[in-house]
Amino acid sequence: MLLERVRAHTAPQRVVRRARIVLLAAGGCSAWRIAEIVRVDVSTVVRWRDRYAQEGLAGLEDRPRSGRPPMYGPEVRLRIVATATSTPPRPYGGWSHRLIAAHLADTGISASPQAGRILAALQVKPHRVRGWLTRPADPQFFSKAAEVCDLYRTCPPRSVVLSVDEKTAMAARSRKHPDRPPGPGRVRWREFEYVRHGTVSVTAALDVHTGQVVVEELPRNDSAHFIRFLARLERCIPTDLTIHLVLDNGSSHTSKATRAWLAKHPRIVAHYTPKHASWLNQVEIFFSLLARAVLRHGDFSSRADLLEKVTDFAIAHNETARPFSWNYKGRPRQTEDESAVAAKEPCHAR
């Protein structure tokens, strides 16, 4: 245990120092020699050596220190914690130190520093929020993911694999004043005020094994427009090729109308990602490239200007397009029934 304390990279220095003193003493070093090695006073060496001899590891811990007694007893602390972990009153969306102090005005506690100090000591942080998704376990997660990743790794004979999805509500905004270009030691300056010109949505189909993409404006994100896009793809792709589609579980992809249309066109085979796993859809990588290169810092005078720049980016992308490289390092839980599925593990983009 003492060796673990000495070797731990994250242990406090005082903990490491005390453990070294005890180890050196156990090795036969004199108190004077230990003081020279550890660079402390001889009395410090004697104190920690004797404490360890009398109390073991517990003797190397700090003693309780004297000080002013707590101003607020356990009842007040419990009320603060109970308040911070409860639903705030209407119309507030979360608890602040000031709101907690006002809610517990009968205790006389102040927002700062008492309420904040008590919550900090207990590591209760009502101002912090983390995203959470409550979902049932999908027993078909790995089988669905493996099916998609098999298509990414190996294209079936006489087939084409297309990753299809929509990017909606891209804002067309123009700044009221032009940007000031960057210079030595100065970043680009941008005007805060802007003019809204509406939004643009597009549908994109990425050929997984060539990296090329087709982008088309999406007037409305519904089944009718999605089916119309699929019909155009079917007309453009040679009739002797099977079309494998990788889709997420969006409403336009899983609607009765879409499924009925797919049933009438057996040449198109749909493969759905597991629920809440649209990150498996490779076209999302293209959308990420589009956002970073065009949308994030772009200035668009109109919806048509935005759509034109998105189309130009897709054309430029296709000139040097290459398939994305995918791998997988995770290990799903294996049971007897899942051993075959584990051999076909889902893959992540690098």
Contacts in CASP RR format, 6 or more apart in sequence:
PFRMAT RR
TARGET T0000
AUTHOR 0000-0000-0000
METHOD contacts of the structure
MODEL  1
MLLERVRAHTAPQRVVRRARIVLLAAGGCSAWRIAEIVRVDVSTVVRWRD
RYAQEGLAGLEDRPRSGRPPMYGPEVRLRIVATATSTPPRPYGGWSHRLI
AAHLADTGISASPQAGRILAALQVKPHRVRGWLTRPADPQFFSKAAEVCD
LYRTCPPRSVVLSVDEKTAMAARSRKHPDRPPGPGRVRWREFEYVRHGTV
SVTAALDVHTGQVVVEELPRNDSAHFIRFLARLERCIPTDLTIHLVLDNG
SSHTSKATRAWLAKHPRIVAHYTPKHASWLNQVEIFFSLLARAVLRHGDF
SSRADLLEKVTDFAIAHNETARPFSWNYKGRPRQTEDESAVAAKEPCHAR
1 57 0 8 1.000
2 19 0 8 1.000
2 22 0 8 1.000
2 23 0 8 1.000
2 57 0 8 1.000
3 19 0 8 1.000
3 23 0 8 1.000
5 11 0 8 1.000
5 15 0 8 1.000
5 16 0 8 1.000
5 19 0 8 1.000
6 16 0 8 1.000
6 19 0 8 1.000
6 20 0 8 1.000
6 23 0 8 1.000
8 16 0 8 1.000
15 60 0 8 1.000
17 38 0 8 1.000
17 40 0 8 1.000
18 48 0 8 1.000
18 60 0 8 1.000
19 60 0 8 1.000
20 37 0 8 1.000
20 38 0 8 1.000
21 34 0 8 1.000
21 38 0 8 1.000
21 40 0 8 1.000
21 44 0 8 1.000
21 45 0 8 1.000
21 48 0 8 1.000
21 49 0 8 1.000
22 48 0 8 1.000
22 49 0 8 1.000
22 52 0 8 1.000
22 60 0 8 1.000
24 33 0 8 1.000
24 34 0 8 1.000
24 37 0 8 1.000
24 38 0 8 1.000
25 31 0 8 1.000
25 34 0 8 1.000
25 45 0 8 1.000
25 49 0 8 1.000
29 37 0 8 1.000
31 42 0 8 1.000
31 45 0 8 1.000
31 46 0 8 1.000
31 49 0 8 1.000
32 42 0 8 1.000
34 45 0 8 1.000
34 49 0 8 1.000
35 41 0 8 1.000
35 42 0 8 1.000
35 44 0 8 1.000
35 45 0 8 1.000
38 45 0 8 1.000
48 60 0 8 1.000
51 59 0 8 1.000
51 60 0 8 1.000
52 59 0 8 1.000
52 60 0 8 1.000
71 114 0 8 1.000
72 107 0 8 1.000
72 109 0 8 1.000
72 114 0 8 1.000
72 118 0 8 1.000
76 104 0 8 1.000
76 107 0 8 1.000
76 109 0 8 1.000
77 118 0 8 1.000
77 122 0 8 1.000
79 104 0 8 1.000
79 107 0 8 1.000
80 100 0 8 1.000
80 104 0 8 1.000
80 109 0 8 1.000
80 115 0 8 1.000
80 118 0 8 1.000
80 119 0 8 1.000
81 119 0 8 1.000
81 122 0 8 1.000
81 124 0 8 1.000
83 95 0 8 1.000
83 100 0 8 1.000
83 103 0 8 1.000
83 104 0 8 1.000
84 95 0 8 1.000
84 100 0 8 1.000
84 119 0 8 1.000
84 124 0 8 1.000
84 126 0 8 1.000
85 124 0 8 1.000
85 126 0 8 1.000
88 94 0 8 1.000
88 95 0 8 1.000
88 99 0 8 1.000
89 103 0 8 1.000
92 99 0 8 1.000
94 126 0 8 1.000
94 127 0 8 1.000
95 126 0 8 1.000
95 127 0 8 1.000
96 111 0 8 1.000
96 126 0 8 1.000
96 127 0 8 1.000
97 111 0 8 1.000
97 112 0 8 1.000
97 115 0 8 1.000
97 116 0 8 1.000
97 119 0 8 1.000
98 111 0 8 1.000
100 111 0 8 1.000
100 115 0 8 1.000
100 119 0 8 1.000
100 126 0 8 1.000
101 108 0 8 1.000
101 109 0 8 1.000
101 110 0 8 1.000
101 111 0 8 1.000
101 114 0 8 1.000
101 115 0 8 1.000
102 111 0 8 1.000
104 115 0 8 1.000
109 115 0 8 1.000
119 125 0 8 1.000
119 126 0 8 1.000
133 276 0 8 1.000
135 275 0 8 1.000
135 276 0 8 1.000
138 144 0 8 1.000
138 274 0 8 1.000
138 275 0 8 1.000
140 274 0 8 1.000
141 274 0 8 1.000
141 277 0 8 1.000
142 332 0 8 1.000
142 338 0 8 1.000
142 341 0 8 1.000
142 342 0 8 1.000
142 344 0 8 1.000
142 345 0 8 1.000
142 346 0 8 1.000
143 341 0 8 1.000
144 271 0 8 1.000
144 272 0 8 1.000
144 273 0 8 1.000
144 274 0 8 1.000
144 277 0 8 1.000
145 273 0 8 1.000
145 274 0 8 1.000
145 277 0 8 1.000
145 280 0 8 1.000
145 345 0 8 1.000
145 346 0 8 1.000
146 341 0 8 1.000
146 344 0 8 1.000
146 345 0 8 1.000
146 346 0 8 1.000
147 271 0 8 1.000
147 344 0 8 1.000
148 246 0 8 1.000
148 271 0 8 1.000
148 273 0 8 1.000
148 280 0 8 1.000
148 346 0 8 1.000
149 280 0 8 1.000
149 326 0 8 1.000
149 328 0 8 1.000
149 344 0 8 1.000
149 345 0 8 1.000
149 346 0 8 1.000
149 347 0 8 1.000
150 344 0 8 1.000
151 161 0 8 1.000
151 208 0 8 1.000
151 244 0 8 1.000
151 246 0 8 1.000
151 271 0 8 1.000
152 161 0 8 1.000
152 208 0 8 1.000
152 282 0 8 1.000
152 326 0 8 1.000
152 347 0 8 1.000
153 326 0 8 1.000
153 347 0 8 1.000
155 161 0 8 1.000
155 208 0 8 1.000
155 209 0 8 1.000
156 242 0 8 1.000
156 244 0 8 1.000
158 240 0 8 1.000
158 241 0 8 1.000
158 242 0 8 1.000
159 241 0 8 1.000
159 242 0 8 1.000
159 243 0 8 1.000
159 244 0 8 1.000
160 207 0 8 1.000
160 209 0 8 1.000
160 237 0 8 1.000
160 241 0 8 1.000
160 242 0 8 1.000
160 243 0 8 1.000
160 244 0 8 1.000
161 207 0 8 1.000
161 208 0 8 1.000
161 209 0 8 1.000
161 244 0 8 1.000
161 246 0 8 1.000
162 205 0 8 1.000
162 206 0 8 1.000
162 207 0 8 1.000
162 208 0 8 1.000
162 233 0 8 1.000
162 243 0 8 1.000
162 244 0 8 1.000
162 245 0 8 1.000
162 246 0 8 1.000
163 205 0 8 1.000
163 206 0 8 1.000
163 208 0 8 1.000
163 246 0 8 1.000
163 281 0 8 1.000
163 282 0 8 1.000
163 283 0 8 1.000
164 203 0 8 1.000
164 204 0 8 1.000
164 205 0 8 1.000
164 206 0 8 1.000
164 229 0 8 1.000
164 245 0 8 1.000
164 246 0 8 1.000
164 247 0 8 1.000
164 281 0 8 1.000
164 283 0 8 1.000
165 203 0 8 1.000
165 204 0 8 1.000
165 247 0 8 1.000
165 248 0 8 1.000
165 278 0 8 1.000
165 281 0 8 1.000
165 283 0 8 1.000
165 284 0 8 1.000
165 287 0 8 1.000
166 201 0 8 1.000
166 202 0 8 1.000
166 203 0 8 1.000
166 204 0 8 1.000
166 218 0 8 1.000
166 221 0 8 1.000
166 226 0 8 1.000
166 252 0 8 1.000
167 201 0 8 1.000
167 202 0 8 1.000
167 204 0 8 1.000
167 287 0 8 1.000
167 290 0 8 1.000
168 199 0 8 1.000
168 201 0 8 1.000
168 218 0 8 1.000
168 221 0 8 1.000
169 199 0 8 1.000
169 201 0 8 1.000
170 199 0 8 1.000
170 200 0 8 1.000
170 201 0 8 1.000
170 202 0 8 1.000
170 295 0 8 1.000
170 306 0 8 1.000
170 310 0 8 1.000
171 196 0 8 1.000
171 198 0 8 1.000
171 199 0 8 1.000
172 196 0 8 1.000
172 197 0 8 1.000
172 198 0 8 1.000
172 199 0 8 1.000
172 200 0 8 1.000
172 300 0 8 1.000
172 301 0 8 1.000
172 302 0 8 1.000
172 303 0 8 1.000
172 305 0 8 1.000
172 306 0 8 1.000
173 194 0 8 1.000
173 195 0 8 1.000
173 196 0 8 1.000
173 197 0 8 1.000
173 299 0 8 1.000
173 300 0 8 1.000
174 194 0 8 1.000
174 195 0 8 1.000
174 197 0 8 1.000
174 299 0 8 1.000
174 300 0 8 1.000
174 301 0 8 1.000
175 190 0 8 1.000
175 191 0 8 1.000
175 193 0 8 1.000
175 194 0 8 1.000
175 195 0 8 1.000
175 299 0 8 1.000
176 191 0 8 1.000
176 193 0 8 1.000
176 194 0 8 1.000
176 195 0 8 1.000
177 191 0 8 1.000
177 193 0 8 1.000
178 191 0 8 1.000
179 188 0 8 1.000
179 189 0 8 1.000
179 190 0 8 1.000
179 191 0 8 1.000
179 299 0 8 1.000
180 188 0 8 1.000
180 189 0 8 1.000
180 190 0 8 1.000
181 188 0 8 1.000
182 188 0 8 1.000
190 297 0 8 1.000
197 300 0 8 1.000
197 301 0 8 1.000
197 302 0 8 1.000
197 303 0 8 1.000
197 306 0 8 1.000
198 303 0 8 1.000
199 303 0 8 1.000
200 217 0 8 1.000
200 303 0 8 1.000
200 306 0 8 1.000
200 307 0 8 1.000
200 310 0 8 1.000
201 217 0 8 1.000
201 218 0 8 1.000
201 219 0 8 1.000
201 221 0 8 1.000
202 215 0 8 1.000
202 216 0 8 1.000
202 217 0 8 1.000
202 218 0 8 1.000
202 307 0 8 1.000
202 310 0 8 1.000
203 215 0 8 1.000
203 216 0 8 1.000
203 217 0 8 1.000
203 218 0 8 1.000
203 225 0 8 1.000
203 226 0 8 1.000
203 229 0 8 1.000
204 213 0 8 1.000
204 214 0 8 1.000
204 215 0 8 1.000
204 216 0 8 1.000
204 283 0 8 1.000
204 286 0 8 1.000
204 287 0 8 1.000
204 314 0 8 1.000
205 213 0 8 1.000
205 214 0 8 1.000
205 229 0 8 1.000
205 233 0 8 1.000
205 283 0 8 1.000
206 212 0 8 1.000
206 213 0 8 1.000
206 282 0 8 1.000
206 283 0 8 1.000
206 286 0 8 1.000
207 213 0 8 1.000
208 246 0 8 1.000
208 282 0 8 1.000
208 323 0 8 1.000
208 324 0 8 1.000
209 323 0 8 1.000
210 321 0 8 1.000
210 323 0 8 1.000
211 318 0 8 1.000
211 321 0 8 1.000
211 322 0 8 1.000
211 323 0 8 1.000
211 324 0 8 1.000
212 317 0 8 1.000
212 318 0 8 1.000
212 321 0 8 1.000
213 283 0 8 1.000
213 286 0 8 1.000
213 314 0 8 1.000
213 317 0 8 1.000
213 318 0 8 1.000
213 321 0 8 1.000
214 233 0 8 1.000
214 314 0 8 1.000
215 310 0 8 1.000
215 311 0 8 1.000
215 314 0 8 1.000
216 229 0 8 1.000
216 232 0 8 1.000
217 307 0 8 1.000
218 225 0 8 1.000
218 229 0 8 1.000
219 225 0 8 1.000
221 252 0 8 1.000
222 252 0 8 1.000
223 251 0 8 1.000
223 252 0 8 1.000
223 255 0 8 1.000
223 257 0 8 1.000
223 258 0 8 1.000
224 257 0 8 1.000
225 252 0 8 1.000
226 252 0 8 1.000
226 253 0 8 1.000
226 258 0 8 1.000
227 257 0 8 1.000
227 258 0 8 1.000
227 261 0 8 1.000
230 245 0 8 1.000
230 261 0 8 1.000
230 262 0 8 1.000
230 265 0 8 1.000
230 268 0 8 1.000
233 243 0 8 1.000
234 243 0 8 1.000
234 265 0 8 1.000
234 267 0 8 1.000
234 268 0 8 1.000
237 243 0 8 1.000
239 267 0 8 1.000
242 267 0 8 1.000
242 269 0 8 1.000
243 267 0 8 1.000
243 268 0 8 1.000
243 269 0 8 1.000
244 269 0 8 1.000
244 271 0 8 1.000
245 268 0 8 1.000
245 269 0 8 1.000
245 270 0 8 1.000
245 271 0 8 1.000
246 271 0 8 1.000
246 273 0 8 1.000
246 280 0 8 1.000
246 281 0 8 1.000
246 282 0 8 1.000
246 283 0 8 1.000
247 253 0 8 1.000
247 270 0 8 1.000
247 271 0 8 1.000
247 272 0 8 1.000
247 273 0 8 1.000
247 281 0 8 1.000
248 272 0 8 1.000
248 273 0 8 1.000
248 277 0 8 1.000
248 278 0 8 1.000
248 281 0 8 1.000
249 272 0 8 1.000
249 273 0 8 1.000
249 275 0 8 1.000
249 278 0 8 1.000
252 258 0 8 1.000
253 270 0 8 1.000
253 272 0 8 1.000
254 272 0 8 1.000
262 268 0 8 1.000
262 270 0 8 1.000
273 280 0 8 1.000
273 281 0 8 1.000
274 280 0 8 1.000
278 284 0 8 1.000
280 346 0 8 1.000
282 324 0 8 1.000
282 326 0 8 1.000
282 349 0 8 1.000
285 324 0 8 1.000
285 349 0 8 1.000
286 317 0 8 1.000
289 317 0 8 1.000
290 310 0 8 1.000
290 313 0 8 1.000
290 314 0 8 1.000
293 313 0 8 1.000
294 309 0 8 1.000
294 310 0 8 1.000
294 313 0 8 1.000
298 309 0 8 1.000
300 306 0 8 1.000
300 309 0 8 1.000
324 349 0 8 1.000
324 350 0 8 1.000
325 349 0 8 1.000
325 350 0 8 1.000
326 347 0 8 1.000
326 348 0 8 1.000
326 349 0 8 1.000
326 350 0 8 1.000
327 347 0 8 1.000
327 348 0 8 1.000
327 350 0 8 1.000
328 345 0 8 1.000
328 346 0 8 1.000
328 347 0 8 1.000
328 348 0 8 1.000
329 348 0 8 1.000
330 345 0 8 1.000
331 342 0 8 1.000
331 345 0 8 1.000
332 338 0 8 1.000
332 341 0 8 1.000
332 342 0 8 1.000
332 345 0 8 1.000
334 342 0 8 1.000
END
